[in-house]
Amino acid sequence: MLYKSLNITKQAVHKYLDRSNKSISEELQMLLLIHQIREDHPTMCCRDMYYKLQPSCMGRDAFERFCKLNGLMSERKINYRRTTDSSGVTRFDNLLTNLKITSLNQVWQSDITYYDLNGKFYYITFILDSFSRRILGHHVSKRLTTECTTLPCLQMAIKTRKGTIIVNLIFHSDGGGQYYDKEFLKLTSFYDIKNSMCEYPWENGKAERINGIIKNNYLNHRNITSYESLVKEVDRSVSLYNQDKPHIELKRKSPIEFENNYLCTEQKTSGSSIASKCNLKMIAT
């Protein structure tokens, strides 16, 4: 009766709420990226950031008001104690507090970063296994929506672990809206994945470091001239990182080599195939 008296349908109201939630999620993730930009370009004005980010959720003037509201109109000392105001939005508990990571598929961590190309920003999303440091999923996009960032990245990570029964897997991220979007949570719920969020960037340090490693150690040394070449070079860089890059924390082994050795050790220790035990099938990327 209420909908009828307002001359509006229930479906129209829910569509409006869905559009509003998507806009809010993009704004929150954009705020995180603005802080990244401020770290790399402390004096970049808000208008320049707008033309580089080209957010689909707001125009130029609205973007400048957004920056002003969040104290980003001029050079300032960045306060990393909280980069997202999540008041009134979904925030999951940090499940990594006092957690000892001892096995594969115990914790996945994720982050979204930007890449500056020809005066425009593109977005790169990564998901890695916290135990082996292997990048399980990655995705390059022109837009910051969930459908272009976290959703395809998680789908790729699940595909990489083809054949895996993921039990009590924790998915850890920052408080960006793409990590609590309805469609994203539908996928984590389907696989019984536990969502976890950090309050401070250093509580998601492994994912943050992957951003710098791929950009500074690989992409910045490539001749990238277009979005298509960026996609190709990110694929190549992730493959090199996973298969060839030794890690001190992994006893100088690459992530895939470490995973394979880990599985072999588990087989010898248990006297049975861990692949059968955990239904785990490793696929090199």
N, C-alpha and C positions, 0 to 999 in steps of 0.2 A: 504493500500500500504506500509505503514511503517513496519507493522508486517511482511508482505511478504518479504520485502527487507532484513529484519534482520533474515529471515528464522526461525521465532518463531510465535506461535499462541497467540492470545489474552487471551485465557483460561490459557495458561501456565504462562503468565505474572501475571494474577490475582491470580493464585495458589501460585506463588512465593511471592507476596505481602501479601497474607493471612498467609503464613508460617512465613514471616518476622515480621508481626504484632504480631503473637502469641509469638514469641521469645522475642520481646521487652516487651510485657505485663508481661511475666514470669520474665524477668530481673528486671523490676521495682518493682514487688511484692517481689522478692527475696531480693532486696536492703532494703526494709522495714523490712524483717525478719532478715537480717544480723544485723541491728541496734538493734532489740530485743535481738539477741544472744549476742551482745556486752554489752548490759545492764546486762545480766545474767552471762556472761563469758567474762569479760573485757580483759583477756590475751589470749584467744583462737586464735591460728594462723589461717590464711586463708585456709591452706591446710586441717586442721582438720574440719573447717566449710564446706569445699567442700565435704568431705567424709560423713559428717552428712546430709548435704542438698541434695547431689546427684542430682543436677539440670540436667534436660534433655536437656536444651537449650545450654549448653556449657560444654566443658571438663575441666580438672583440671587446665591446664595452662591458658586457657581463663578465668576461674573463678578468678585465682590469678591476672591476668591483670585487670579484672573488679574491684576487690577489691582495687588494687593500684590506678586505675583511680578515684575511689570514696573516696580515702583517708582512707582506712580501712586495711592497711597492718600491722599496729602496734597499740598498745593501745593508745587510744586518748579520749579526752573528747567529748562525743557525743553531737552534736548540734541538738537539737530537733526542731529548728526553721524550718527545711525543711529536711525531710527524703527521698524525692523523687524529682529528677530533671525531671520535666514534660515538659521541653522545647520541643516544636515540637510535643507533643502528646496531646490527648484530656484531657481537665480539665474542669469540670463543676463548675459553681458558687456555693458558699456555701449558700444554701437556708435557713439555720438555723440561720443566723445572725439576731438578734433581733426578732426571732420568738418565740412566746409563745406556748408551746405544751399543749393542753387542752383536747385532745380526743384520742381514739384508732384509729389506722390506719391513723394517721396524719403524723407520721414520723417513718420510720424503719431505724435502724442503723446497720452497719455491719463491721466486721473486720476479718482478717485471722491471726492466730497465729500458732506456732509450738509446737510439743511435742517431747521431747527427750526420745527415747526408745531403749535400747540395742545398743547404739552408733549410732542410725540413727534418723533422724527427720521425723516426719509425720505432716500433716497440718490439722488444725481444723478451719472451717469457721462457724461463728455465725451470725444470724440476729435476732434482738430483736425489739419489739415495744417500742419506746421511752417513751410513756406515762405510760404503765403498767410494763415495764421492763421484760416482758415475752419473752423468747427465742422462736421465731416462727419457725426458721429453723436452722439446724446444719448439718455439714457434715465432716467426717474424710476421708482424702485421702493420698495416697502415692506420688502423684505428685502435682505440683503447677499450672497446667493448669486450664483455666476457666472451662472446662468440668468436672474437678475433684473438684472444689472448689465453686466458687460463683454461678455457674449455677444450680447445683443440690440443693444448699442451698436455693436459691430463689424459686425454684420450690416447695420445701418442705414448705416454709413460706406461699406461695400462697395456697397450699393445706391445711395447718393448718387453714387458714382463709376461709375455704370452705363456699361458699354461700355469701361471702362479695362482695359488689360493692365498689371497692376501688376508691374513687373520690379524685383527687388532692393529692394522696399519694406521699410523698417525700422519696426517698431512699438515705440515707446519708452514705458516706464511706470515706476512705482515697483515695489517688491518685494512688493506685495500678492498674496495667494494667488489672487485671481480672474484674475490675469494669467499664471499657469502652471497653471491647472486643466486637467484632461485634455480636456474638451470645448472649451475655449477654444483650446488648442494644436492640437486637431484642425482647427479652422477656419483658423488661421494657416498650418498646414502645407499645407492644401488649396490655398491661394492663394500658397504659396511666400513667405510673409511672414517676415522675419527678426525674431526677438524680441530686444529690448534692454531692460535695466533699469538704473536709476540706483541709487547707493548713498546719496546725499544728496538731500534735496528740491530744492535749487537746481539740480540736474542735470536736473530736469524742470520748469523754471521756466515755460515757456510754458503748459503744461497747468495748473499751479498758479494762474497769473494768470487763466485763463479762469474758474476757480471763483469768484474774487473779483469779476470783472467782471459775470458773470451774476447773482450773488447781491446784490452791493452796488449796482450801477448799474441793475438792472432789478427783480428779484424783491422786494427790500425796499421798493420804491415801489408795489407792487401790493396789491390787497385779496384776499389769498389766505386762504381759510377752510377748505378741504378738500383732500384728496389729488387729487381730480379737477380742482379749480381750479389746483393746483400744476402738474399735468401740462400743462394748457392754457397757463399763463403761461410755463412753460419753453419750450414750442414757440414761443410768440409772441416771447419774448426772444431765442431763438437766431435766429429769422428776422430780427428787427430788427438784431441784431449782425452777421449775415452780409451783409445787403443795404444797411444804412443807416449803420452806424457807421464813421466814417473812422479810419484808423490812421496815426500819424506814420511808423511803419516801412514803411507801404505807400504813402507819398507822398500821404497824406490821402485815400486811396481805401478803400472798404469791401472786405472780403475777396473777395466775388464780383466786384465791379468790377475789383479787382486781377487776379484770375484771368483774366477775359475779356480785359483789356488785355494781359496776359502772353501769352495764346494768340495774339492778333492780332499782337503784336510778333514772336513766333516764326515766324508764317506769313510775314511780310514779310522776316524775316531769312533764313529757309531757302528761301523761294521756293516752298514747298509747304505743304500743309495739315498742321498738326501733329495735327489730329484724325485724319487718315488715317495719319500716321506713327506715332502712339502709340495709335491706336484709342481716342481720348479724346473723350468726350461730356460736356459740362458741363450740369448740371441745377441750376437755381436752386431753393433751398428756400424 
